[in-house]
Amino acid sequence: MSDPTPRTAVPNLIITEDNKFFFDAAREGRLEIQRCADCGELRHPPGPACPKCRSFNWDTIEASRKATLHSYTVVHHPPDPSLTYPLAVGLVDLPEGTRLVADIEGIEPDELELGMELEVGFGEHAHGEILPRLFRPGGAA
């Protein structure tokens, strides 16, 4: 008997003690960024030690969810049944001072412009987890 669940090449998320806060916050509709508790340096993706002062002490801040498009790519392959193509993936600058990579939704790839204002919302990942997504301001979920 065949398995009716669509197969996906999208890997499962790897959740660790250092990034669990990020995924927990996303499930609650919040964007949290890791911050060094000693020198204040923000870091994303999260990690165990501050790249600036090497401290292992950290806390988090809640980001505003505003973003400016720094760079992007449009993915066409490899085709995966859990994704919609073309898939635009953006690298955005957050006003808090760090960057985030996320899928862009609700904007055609030919409408994307470097420097455009975007908003961070949230959507379901291929395996059911909730992750940040980028939308036009006012269009976030």
Secondary structure as UniProt FT lines:
FT   TURN            17..19
FT   HELIX           20..27
FT   TURN            28..29
FT   STRAND          32..36
FT   TURN            37..39
FT   STRAND          42..43
FT   TURN            51..53
FT   STRAND          58..62
FT   STRAND          66..75
FT   TURN            81..82
FT   STRAND          87..93
FT   TURN            95..96
FT   STRAND          99..104
FT   HELIX           109..111
FT   TURN            114..115
FT   STRAND          117..124
FT   TURN            126..127
FT   STRAND          130..135
FT   TURN            137..138
//
